Amino acid sequence: MHVKIVEKLVSEHCDESAIGSQHFSFQEHEQIIYLQHQATGLQAIIALHDTTLGPALGGVRFLEYENEQAALKDVLRLSRGMTYKSSIAGLDLGGGKAVILKKKGAVLTEALLRKYGDFVDKLGGQYITAPDMNTNMHHMVQIAKSTRHVVSLPPALGGSGDPSENTAYGVYICMKAALQKKIGTDSLEGKKIGVEGVGKVGSWLVKLLCQENAIVYVTDICPKQLETITASYKVEVVHIPEHLYSMPLDIYAPCALGATLNGQNIAKMDCSIIVGAANNQLACEERDGRLLLEKGILYLPDFLVNAGGIINAATELDKGFFNKKNLVKERTEQLYYICLDVLDRAEQQKLPIQNIAKEIALERIQSVRTTWCH
């Protein structure tokens, strides 16, 4: 196992050619851990951004990247978001993330997952792993054979289960808060909502929206996902994902890959509010946040909106809350009031909303650091 301490990573210049996996801007990360095991084919990176508030908790995604540099950029940006997410949600956890680099046609074997768990265990609890893109609670069972530093195990094994449902519930709660701020009511009935990506989280979100009689439009690059969602709910399919940007929507909900909010797409948008589960939705944080502010689109940052998942996972660590779903729900519903506070401050200071949310998250971390110094 190779461990590399990163003291400072300097932001890259932000332009239209530097979006998605080609652009990142980070503050200091505590550690970057490169993992490689030839016999199992494991090639992975774990990034620990900040552990001031507690051990880093974050999912492990299994994804085919263009190259190792693209994977590094992804894991660093994701781990930073986890720091903000845990802090603003009031959790005693730090920010971390892991990526397992997928080779074409490869699958997650038990041997590979157990070896990954072995590496996680060697970190001594600094990092707690969980499901993410293309991993699930059943994969966590294999990882748990090598380490106890894993969450979101199946309920039958004493875990909190798949966090996707509660992630979607958090997105739903934040949608209601954004609508309350924008128009003075948080009812989603009759509101036109476009959901991009109807995988694990997106499908749960569609269920909640349909239960409240919203008018739901869905799009996904996977035809099978669209077939499943249309068989279960009354929704309208948008077959070309890019068309969703220019549709007159009350709310656009990005729930697939990140960086869909860039200069080109924002110029097309005809929505009032953006609230979605996807990570790192802004291709260039400062520029695109300003563009949304200038256009009058209310945007709630992903690290606040999708915090329901980590709230669900964190509860598994607290044995006093073991298997008490009502307490997970109550904790997630507090996001409503956190959103309203962020939106009020942003309005008063006339600043992009994500800047205010990040400021609140960092204030809490800094207050703990200051206490230590004294």
N, C-alpha and C positions, 0 to 999 in steps of 0.2 A: 504494500500500500504506500503510495506516495502522497505526502502532505506538503502543501505549499501555503505559506502565510502571505496574504496579500495586504500590504499596508495602505495602498491607495490606487484606485483606478480612475483615470482621468476621462471625463466625458468626451465622446467623439463629436465632431461637428455634425449638426443635424441638417440634412437636406433630403430631397425627395428620393434620392437614390439610396438612402440609408434607412430604410424602413424594415419592419419585421425582424428577421434574424440577422439582418445586416447592420442594425443600429442598436446601440445601448448607451445608457448613461448611468453610472453607478457611483455611489459613495463607497466608503471603506467596507471591505468584507474581512471578516476575521480569519476564515480559512477557506481554501479550495482543496478538496481531496479528490485526486484522480485514482480510480480503481480499475484494475485490469487483472483478469484471470484467464489464461489461455485455454485451459482445459474445458471450461464451461462457456467460453466466448463472451464473458462479461467484460464490458467496457462502459464505465460510468463515471459521473462527476457528481460530487456532493459539495454544495456551497453553503457555508454558514455565514450569514450576513451580520447578525448582531444577537448576542445572548445576554444582554443586560437584564432583561426582565425574567429570563429563565432559559431552559434548554430550547434549542431550535426545533420546531415542529413544522414539517412540510411534506408534501407528497412526493412520490417518485413517479416520473412519467417515462413511458417506453415509446420512443419516437425515432423515426428515420430522419436524420439531419443531413444537410448538404455536406458538412464536414465537422471536425471536432471544434473548430472555432465557433461555428454556429451554435453548437450544443452548449459551449461555455457561455456565450452571450445570453442564451435562453435561461440557463440555470442561475446565473448571477442576477439577472433582472427579476426572475421569479422569486428568488430568496429574499431580495430586498422588499418585494411586495408583501411577503409573509411577515417580515418585521413590522411593517406598518399595520398589517391586518390584525395581528395579535395585540398590538399596543392599543389601537383605536377601539378594539372590541373589549378591552379591559382584561385581557388574559395575561397570566404570568408565564408567558412563553416568548421565545425569541424567533427569529426568522431563518429558515433554512429550506433547501429544496434539493432534489436529486433528479438526475436524468440518466436513464440507461440507453445507450446509443443502439438503435435497432439496425441490424444489417438486413438487406433485402431478403424477404422470405423467412426471416428468423422469428422464432416464438419464444415466449418466456417459459423456460423449463424449470422443473423443481430444483435441479442442480444449480442453475444460474441464480435463482432467487435465494436459495440457501447460502450460496457464497456471498451474494450481496448483503444478506443479513449478517453474515460473519464479519464483513467489513464495517457495517453499521455498529455492531457490538463492540468492535475495537475502539470506537470513539467514546466509549464509556458513558453514554447517556447525553453527550453534548447535542446529538441529533436524534430525533424521534421520527421515524418514517411512517408514511400513510399512503393511501391510494391517490392517484392522479390520472392524467390522460393515459388510457390504454392499460391501466392497472386497476384492480378491484380488491374487495375484501378477501376473496379466495386466494389471490396472490399473497396477501398479507399473512395468511395461514402458513404458507411455505416459508416466508421470511421469518416468521415467529419461531420456527424450528431452530434458528441460529441466534436469535436475540429477543430480549424482552422489550427492546426499545422500538416498538411498533404499535400502532393503533388502528382502529376501524376494522377489527376482527369481527367475524360473524357473531350475532347476539348469542347463538347457541354455545359459543366458546367464551362467553363473558365479555364480548366486545360491543362497540356502539354501532356496528354495521356500516353499510354504505352511507357516506356522508352526502350523497347527491341530493337526496330528498330535502335535507335540511338546508343545503346550499340554495336550492331553488326557493325554499320558504323564505330565506333571508332576502333573496332578490325580490320576491313578491312584496315583502314588508317594506323594502326600500323604494320600490315603485310607488307604493301607497304614500309614503312620506314625501317623495318628490312631487307627486300630484297634489298633495295637500298644500305644499308650498307654492306650487305654480298656479293652481286655480281655486284653492280654498276648499276642496273636497278630496277625500282619498278613495272614493268609490271608483272601481275600474269597470263598472258596468257600462257597456256601450263604447268603451274606449278602443281605438284602433291601435293594436300592439303588434309589432313585427318581431318575431323571434328568429334570429339567425343561428342555426345549430340546434338540432333536437335530439341530442345524444342523452347521456345519463341525467344531466342537470336540466337541459332544455325541455325534455319531455315532461319532467315533473313540474316545471314552470308552466308549460302549456295546460296541464291538468288544473292547476290553481287558477289560471286566468279564465279558463272555460267555465269553471265552477262559479266564477263571479260574473259570467255572461259578458266578458270582453269579446271584441271582434278580433280574432287572432289570425295573423298571417305567418306562415312558416316557410323557411327555406333551409336546405342542407345539401351538401355536395354528395351525400350518400343516399341514393334512391331508396334503399331498404329502410332507412330511418324515416323517410317521408311516408312510405307505405304503412309503416307501423303506426305513426302518429295520426294519419288520416283515417285509419281503421278504428281508432279509439275515440277521437274527438272531432268536433265540428270546427274545422279550420280551413283556411284557403291557402293553397300551395303557391308559392312564388318560385317558379322553376329556375330562374336565373338569379342567383344570390345578389348580384350587383343592382338589380332592379329595386331591391328593398330600400336602398339608400335614398332614392328619389321619391318614394311613395309618401303621400300625406298621412303621417302617423302621429298619434299622440305620444307613443313611446316606441323607441327602437331598442331591442334587447339583444346585444351581441353575446352569444353563448357558445361560440366555437373557438377558433384560434384568435390570437391577439392581433394588434396593429391594423384593425379595420378602420380606425379613425385616423385618417391622414388628410393632408391638404386637399387632395383630389376628391376623396369621398365626402368630406365635410362640405365642400362647395356644392355638392349635389343634394345634400340632405334637406328634407322637408318634414322634420319631426320637431316636437317641442321638448322632449325629454329623452335622455339616453341612460338606461339602467340595465346592465347585463352581467352575466357571470364570467365571461371570458377574462383571462388574465392579460394585463398590459395592453389595453385597448387603444391607447394613444401611441401612434407610431413615433412621434416626437413630443414628449410630455409638455414642454413649455410652449412650443409653437402651436400645437394642436389644441391645447387647453385654452389658449388665447383666442384661437379661431372660433371655438365653440362659444366662448364668452361673448365675442363680438357679434356672433350670429344670433345670440339670444337663446341658445339651446342649453337647457339645464342638464349638466352631465355629472353623475355621481361616480367617483372612481371605483374601479373594480375591487381594490383591497378593502373597501368598506362594504360594498354591495354583496360580495361573495363570502363574507366572513361566517356565514351560517355553517359551512362545512368544517371549519376549524373549531368553532364552538362545539359542534357535535363530537369531534374527535377529542377535544380537550376534556370534555366531561368524562371520557373513558379513563383519563389519568387520575381523576378525583373519585376515589372509591366511595366517598360519601354520597355521590350523585349517581352511583351505579344503576344503570338501566332505568333511570327516571326520565322518561321522554318529556314529561310536562315541564321539567326544569330546563331542559335543552330548548324547548319552545319559548319559555319565558325569557331566557337569556337572548335568544335570537330576536325576539320582539323588541328588545331594547335598542336594536339597530334603528328602529323608527325614530326614536328621540335623538340618537346620535346624528342621524341624517339631518334632522331639523336644526340641530345646533350648528352643524357644519354649514348648512345652507344660509342660516341667518348671519353667521359670521362672514361668509363670502359676500353676501349682499351688502353688509355694512362696510366692508373693506374694499369692495369692488375688485376682487381678485378671483382668478379661476378657482373653482370649487376644489379641485384636486390639490391645489397649493395649501388651502386651509386644512383639508383633511390630513395631509402629510404633516403640517405644522402641529396639529393636535397630537398626532401619534408620536412625533419627535419630542414634544414637550414632556410627555410622560416618561419617555426613556431618559431624557436629560435630567429630569427631577430625581430619578433614582441614582443616576451617576453622581449627581451633586451631593446627594445624601451620603454616598459611599466616601466621597472625598473628605467629608467632614466627620 
